[in-house]
């Protein structure tokens, strides 16, 4: 992470596509920072969520179909930075 990212005040981060290649790397990188307290990872309903090792304590897996505009996944956005 660059110093610009570390200076942000965000504590709770949402990652869509957390089960993909780039999303999983983002989860891993955020889990290693001190400033990120909680990661909400949105995972596809078409495959089981896999949280990277070392990120389990900070990460909440949300299996969701983001094409549903009224889905329960919306509640997980509240309080996100």
Kinemage of the C-alpha trace (Angstrom):
@kinemage 1
@onewidth
@group {chain A} dominant
@subgroup {mainchain}
@vectorlist {calphas} color= white
{ca unk a 1} P 0.000 0.000 0.000
{ca unk a 2} L 1.259 3.441 -0.769
{ca unk a 3} L 1.506 6.189 1.834
{ca unk a 4} L -1.418 8.050 0.302
{ca unk a 5} L -3.724 5.094 0.937
{ca unk a 6} L -2.457 4.662 4.492
{ca unk a 7} L -3.259 8.287 5.358
{ca unk a 8} L -6.967 7.836 4.707
{ca unk a 9} L -9.281 7.679 7.690
{ca unk a 10} L -11.254 4.663 6.400
{ca unk a 11} L -11.762 1.898 8.902
{ca unk a 12} L -14.421 -0.275 7.223
{ca unk a 13} L -13.839 -1.160 3.565
{ca unk a 14} L -16.167 -2.934 1.110
{ca unk a 15} L -14.676 -5.004 -1.704
{ca unk a 16} L -16.928 -6.227 -4.487
{ca unk a 17} L -15.608 -9.233 -6.338
{ca unk a 18} L -13.609 -10.308 -3.294
{ca unk a 19} L -13.477 -13.865 -4.625
{ca unk a 20} L -11.752 -12.881 -7.843
{ca unk a 21} L -8.036 -12.562 -8.464
{ca unk a 22} L -7.752 -8.812 -7.905
{ca unk a 23} L -10.375 -8.751 -5.138
{ca unk a 24} L -8.571 -11.456 -3.152
{ca unk a 25} L -5.320 -9.517 -3.450
{ca unk a 26} L -7.076 -6.380 -2.180
{ca unk a 27} L -8.469 -8.306 0.796
{ca unk a 28} L -4.982 -9.620 1.631
{ca unk a 29} L -3.372 -6.192 1.331
{ca unk a 30} L -6.004 -4.452 3.463
{ca unk a 31} L -5.834 -7.156 6.127
{ca unk a 32} L -2.147 -6.368 6.632
{ca unk a 33} L -2.762 -2.678 7.348
{ca unk a 34} L -3.288 -1.261 10.816
{ca unk a 35} L -5.813 1.355 9.732
{ca unk a 36} L -8.325 -1.057 8.170
{ca unk a 37} L -10.406 -2.555 10.956
{ca unk a 38} L -13.075 -4.437 8.984
{ca unk a 39} L -13.292 -5.747 5.423
{ca unk a 40} L -16.681 -6.572 3.952
{ca unk a 41} L -16.066 -8.875 1.002
{ca unk a 42} L -18.850 -9.410 -1.513
{ca unk a 43} L -18.615 -12.859 -3.077
{ca unk a 44} L -20.494 -14.343 -6.019
{ca unk a 45} L -23.323 -16.760 -5.231
{ca unk a 46} L -21.924 -19.028 -7.960
{ca unk a 47} L -18.869 -20.171 -5.990
{ca unk a 48} L -18.064 -20.609 -2.312
{ca unk a 49} L -16.308 -17.663 -0.642
{ca unk a 50} L -12.646 -18.205 0.099
{ca unk a 51} L -11.092 -15.684 2.481
{ca unk a 52} L -7.296 -15.477 2.122
{ca unk a 53} L -5.195 -16.788 5.008
{ca unk a 54} L -4.336 -14.039 7.422
{ca unk a 55} L -7.467 -12.052 6.573
{ca unk a 56} L -10.121 -14.115 8.363
{ca unk a 57} L -10.115 -12.037 11.552
{ca unk a 58} L -10.885 -8.796 9.717
{ca unk a 59} L -13.089 -10.087 6.902
{ca unk a 60} L -16.823 -10.686 6.724
{ca unk a 61} L -17.911 -12.709 3.690
{ca unk a 62} L -21.185 -11.628 2.100
{ca unk a 63} L -22.514 -13.910 -0.624
{ca unk a 64} L -24.644 -11.681 -2.803
{ca unk a 65} L -26.090 -11.136 -6.242
{ca unk a 66} L -25.272 -7.470 -6.804
{ca unk a 67} L -27.593 -7.331 -9.814
{ca unk a 68} L -30.508 -7.342 -7.340
{ca unk a 69} L -30.915 -3.637 -6.534
{ca unk a 70} L -33.031 -4.401 -3.459
{ca unk a 71} L -30.868 -7.225 -2.140
{ca unk a 72} L -29.995 -7.711 1.505
{ca unk a 73} L -26.373 -6.939 0.544
{ca unk a 74} L -27.223 -3.218 0.712
{ca unk a 75} L -27.281 -3.320 4.518
{ca unk a 76} L -23.577 -4.186 4.533
{ca unk a 77} L -22.744 -0.856 2.887
{ca unk a 78} L -23.948 1.118 5.899
{ca unk a 79} L -21.060 2.465 7.899
{ca unk a 80} L -18.517 1.684 5.218
{ca unk a 81} L -15.814 4.214 4.522
